């Protein structure tokens, strides 16, 4: 199936969402805030997921940032709640999605998987001429570009992407097979 839009979602209490048309033009960018943040109820998170997904056009290829499993702090459980609320809503309306890891998102934008969000601003501007004051929206833009690369609408060619971007796309299309642990 040929996609109609590429969508990037950076899930958080301030979720970034970016929609690109089939030609890669940025047609929608928004940061949506969960009103009560870490004090939100399960019902509020569910509604938040529904609100975010309401912006996603049918026929889109979607990339939602994977969980940061090493994170710590008071808001981590809320981040998981928000992330799953959005994922459940996407699935409930029949939309599938890719889940690049946070390090894959950083690597796709900068060539380094361990850079800070602040150090992504200039590479995003240079690569795609995209600016936004919110790092959540900037991340969503990179996620939309990853979705576009994974769409299948175009073959991945060396001339279309930098080598580090190709590595990310290939790793997502062909993830390494986990070895089974031996049982005793």
Buried (B, 14 or more C-beta within 10 A) or exposed (E): EEBBBBBBBBBBBBBBBBBBBBEEEBEBBBBBEBEEBBEBEEEBBBBBBBBBBEBBBEEBBBBBBBBBEEEEEEBBEBBBBBBBBBBBBBEEEEBEBBBBBBBBBBBBBBBBBEBEBEEBBEBBEEBBEBEBEBBBBBBBBBBBBBBBBBBEBEEBEEEEBEEBBBBBBEBBEEEEEEEEEEEE
